[in-house]
Amino acid sequence: MALQLPETDNNGKLSFWRTVRVVAWAFVGLRKRAEHQQDFAHVKPIHVVVVGVLCALALVLTLVWVVNTVLAA
């Protein structure tokens, strides 16, 4: 049983969780141009900023953890 996340909210904008997926694909850099343009035409800018900052923070913290683990070994 897969978890189904809502695609849009009541205004037709992408949901926050869909925005997380869009930002994750942006971090990876693998995305079809048509899908990218379609998602970003309906995304809420504040969600992109919040998710982007959280993903960047998670990336930095992961790198710090990896470096500390390697140096401790």
C-alpha positions in Angstrom: 0.0 0.0 0.0 1.8 3.1 -1.2 1.3 6.5 0.4 -0.5 8.8 -1.9 0.4 12.5 -1.5 -2.1 15.1 -2.7 -1.0 16.6 -6.0 -2.7 20.0 -5.7 -4.4 22.1 -3.0 -7.8 23.8 -3.4 -6.4 26.6 -5.6 -4.8 24.3 -8.2 -1.4 25.0 -6.8 1.0 22.2 -6.2 0.9 20.8 -2.7 3.8 21.2 -0.3 4.8 17.5 -0.7 4.8 17.7 -4.4 7.0 20.8 -4.1 9.4 18.6 -2.0 9.6 16.2 -4.9 10.1 19.0 -7.5 13.0 20.5 -5.4 14.5 17.0 -4.9 14.5 16.5 -8.7 16.1 20.0 -9.1 18.9 19.0 -6.7 19.6 15.9 -8.8 19.4 17.8 -12.0 17.5 15.1 -14.0 14.2 16.3 -15.3 12.4 16.6 -18.6 12.0 20.3 -19.6 8.2 19.9 -20.1 7.7 18.4 -16.6 9.9 21.1 -15.1 8.0 23.9 -16.7 4.7 22.4 -15.8 5.6 22.0 -12.2 7.1 25.4 -11.8 4.2 27.1 -13.4 2.0 26.0 -10.5 4.4 25.9 -7.6 4.2 28.3 -4.6 7.4 30.3 -4.3 7.5 30.2 -0.5 7.4 26.4 -0.6 10.3 26.3 -3.0 12.3 28.6 -0.7 11.5 26.6 2.4 12.1 23.2 0.9 15.3 24.4 -0.8 16.8 25.8 2.4 15.8 22.6 4.3 17.4 20.4 1.6 20.6 22.5 1.5 20.8 22.3 5.3 20.3 18.5 5.2 23.0 18.2 2.6 25.5 20.3 4.6 24.7 18.4 7.8 25.1 15.0 6.0 28.5 16.1 4.6 29.7 17.3 8.1 28.6 14.0 9.6 30.4 12.0 6.9 33.6 14.0 7.4 33.4 13.6 11.1 32.8 9.9 10.8 35.8 9.4 8.4 38.1 11.5 10.5 37.2 9.6 13.7 38.0 6.3 12.1 
